[in-house]
């Protein structure tokens, strides 16, 4: 009986750690898509948009567009590569690329350097997002995954009227 409780606790702890890391990574990659919208005016001011020698608003829009286009283009191919070469390997590579390019974005002083860093950041995000789901599904017990899927299906299935509560729960 003592050995059962010793083996159950690490598995539970490990599952929670995997849940925290993978959901956190997917959240950060999604958040990064939208957080720049909030800071867009401040970024423009810092980069000198509107000054005679500064970049145009069209140039600045590439800060948003580069990330969205690259993430959208690479999600499916990176999911396939992760299935072929290993989810953990691609996830860790994605985290490293995302983190380093985020630091480069923070120190960029030129709009085109920022666009390049955002595109590289999107490469990392595109690697993290599909791999995090694969890692999470492999780490959780099947009954937990099945219960979660059935609970979401019951709340937001096609026979139900969509609601804000159902969408938030799943």
N, C-alpha and C positions, 0 to 999 in steps of 0.2 A: 504494500500500500504506500509506503514511503517513497519508493522509486517512481510510482505513477505521478505523485504530486510534484516530484522534482522534474520529471520530463514534461509535464503539462505546463508548468509555469514558464520555462524558456520558450516553448512553442508559442504560447500566448503573447509573451513579451516580444518575441521575434516578429510575429504577425503584426503586432501593433507598431513596431518600429518600421517595418516595410510599408505599412499603411501610411504612416506619418511621412516618410521620405518620398514615396511615390506620389501621393496626393499633393504634398507640398511642392514637388517639382512641377507637376502638371498645372497646379494653381499659379505658380510663378510664371510659367511660360504663357499662360492665358492672361494673367494680370499685366504682363509686360506689353502685350498687344494694346491694351486699353489705357494704361497709365500714362503713356506718352500723349494721348489725346488731352488729358487733364493739364499736362505741363507744356503743351504745344506753344502757347503764347510766350511763356517764360523762356523756352528753348529758343524761340525766334528772336527774342530780345537779346539773349546772351550771344547768339551767333551773328547779330547785326542785321537781321532782316529789316528792310525798309530804308537802310542807309544807302547812300550812293555807291559805296564800294562793297556792300554786303550782298548776300545771296537773296534771290527772289523768293516770294512765298511758294512759288511752284517748286523751286529747289528744295525748300524745307518740307514740302509735302512728301518727298521721297523718304524722309525719316519714318513716316507712317507706312507708306506703301511698300517699301523694301521688305520690312518685317512681314507684313501680311502676305505678300506674294510668295516669298521664299518659304514660309511655314506651310502655306497651302500646297505649294508644289512638291514639298519633300515629305509630308506626313506619310503618305502611302508607300513611297519607295523605302523610307527608313523603317517602316513597320515590316516590310518584306525582308530587308537586310537583317533586322533584328531576329526574325524567325530563322533566318539562314545561318547567321554567324554568332548569335547569342544576344539575348535581351540585356543581360547585365553589362556586358562589354559596351554595347552601344549606348545604354543609359548612362554609364559613367563617362563615356566620351562626350555625350551630349551635355552632361552637367559641367564638365570641364570647359568645353567650348562656350557654353552659355555664361558661365561665371567669368571667364577671362574676357570675353567680348563685352560683358556688362561693365567691367572695370575700364575697358578701353572707351566705351561710350561715355563714361563719367568724366574722362579727362580730355575728350575730343574738343577741339576748338574751331574746327572747320566743318561746314555742313556736309561735304562729301566724305570726309573721314568718318563722321557720325553715321552717314548712310551706309558706308561699308561695314562699320562695326555693328550696326543694327541688322544688316543682312547676315553677318556671321553669327550674331546672337540668335537669329531665326533658325539657322542651321542647327544650333544646339537645342533650341526649343523643339524643333521638328524631330530631333533624335530622342528627346526626353519623353515627349507626349505618348506616342504609341507604345514605347517600351515600358513606361510606367504602368500602364494598364495590364500588359502581359505579365510583368513581374508581380503585380498585385494579385491577379487572378491565380497565378501559380502558388503564391504564398498563403493564401487564405484557404481554410478548410472548405471542401465542396458544399457542405450544408450551409455555410455562411453565404457563399456566392449564390447558391440556389434560392435561399430565403430572400436575399436582397433583390434578386431579379424578379422573383414572384411578387414580392411586396410592391416593387415599382410598377410591374405589369398590372397589378390589381388597381393601383391608384391612378394610373395614367394610360390605360389601355385604350384602344380605338373605340370601344363601346362606352367609354366614360367621357363626360364633358371635361375638357382640360381646365384645371384650376391652378391658381398660384401655389396653393399648398402642395398639390401633387407634384408639380414641377420642382419645387424647392426640396421635397423629400427625396427625390430621385436624382 
